[in-house]
């Protein structure tokens, strides 16, 4: 029996290896921006990205969306001479705008209330920064390839970006502290994080914040991805099925460190000396990005909508940038990452719709948002605790 079980496991492992090799080849064959032409067909796109449509009507719609997006991509790459980034095709090239917006799950009403309270606590001394005063900022930081980042993930059609940002940052800090890189459950955060009564919305795929996620995980810890897998790819919410005895936790946190809003140096020091940071951005213009340094966010009226992970910063050809890990699959951007401009002189805009339909009681009428794509506004990292006893 044991020998047969071992053979079954070996056959299963071989299938996984073959599948991974196939996916790697498929990724390598997809055209880069400098290989794209108007001759790139919808049929080739379907083959490259494994697309399948249930009806002729849907295929017609997807074909039209693909054609329009391809024209925009080719025009940008050919005629936008001063752009510091290139556009390309990816798994979202045939999506509707509504489908894309559905992935942007930052709960603005709750987030702005939390940041407003955070700002007050910093001003009154109730919160203080970690002491990095004796440490000199390095010219560049890049946590990729250091053994603390799990593989790029894909949130699908669910507005669960905040859960990926929270889980991925917890994974990184757990690995830094223990030397063990666990893959943590986004579904636990998505399904088991209560939605506060003072705000509208329903939570789950409809949005949340990293601060809300960490507050809840302080009571439970977080399960392994393998014990509590991600089921909400298609945008459906599920009831919570976590329990200590049946699912358990692979990592524990005792708290989290919210960074001061709209300040660049504390964020740079935190990512350099503490580790990757969960941040919030305006990603409404990111869907066609392929490579380079993106610098075309709305800086006047930013609309914060997406939770991601900051993993470093650097400079290329005199242009400073932040390195952002996204949760839109490895087919997106630079192998799942995007670089956005890091300003030498920080500029700010005003989010004039901070509630955006979520209606938090006592929320501000508008908020100041600083940095490219608002990256400086809402950021935090967890305080992991490998010695914390699991909940009883």
Number of C-alpha atoms within 10 A of each C-alpha: 6 7 8 9 10 11 12 12 12 12 12 12 12 12 12 12 12 12 12 12 12 12 12 11 11 15 15 12 10 18 16 15 17 12 9 16 13 9 7 13 14 17 10 13 20 16 13 17 17 10 14 10 11 7 8 9 10 12 16 12 13 20 20 14 17 21 17 13 19 24 12 15 22 20 12 16 17 11 9 12 8 6 14 15 19 22 24 25 26 23 19 19 22 24 16 14 12 8 16 18 17 18 25 25 24 28 30 27 26 27 24 23 18 18 20 15 12 18 18 14 14 16 12 9 10 10 16 14 14 13 9 14 9 6 10 10 15 12 9 14 19 17 18 14 8 10 13 23 23 17 11 17 15 20 23 20 19 26 31 33 32 34 32 26 27 29 28 30 29 30 26 28 25 24 20 18 15 12 12 14 18 22 21 27 25 29 29 28 28 29 19 20 20 16 16 14 10 13 21 17 17 16 23 27 28 20 28 32 29 32 25 21 22 28 16 17 23 20 15 21 23 29 28 19 17 12 16 19 14 15 15 21 16 11 19 13 18 15 11 14 12 20 12 14 9 9 16 18 22 19 25 25 23 17 18 17 18 23 26 24 21 22 16 19 10 17 23 21 20 23 20 24 15 17 21 30 31 30 27 29 26 22 21 18 13 18 21 20 23 26 20 19 23 24 19 15 21 16 20 15 18 27 24 28 24 27 35 28 28 29 23 23 23 18 14 9 5 7 14 17 24 25 22 23 27 26 24 23 18 18 21 25 25 16 16 19 25 23 25 26 23 23 16 11 8 13 14 20 19 17 20 16 17 26 23 15 13 18 16 22 14 10 21 15 11 13 18 17 26 24 25 26 31 29 28 25 26 28 26 23 28 31 19 24 18 15 10 13 9 15 14 7
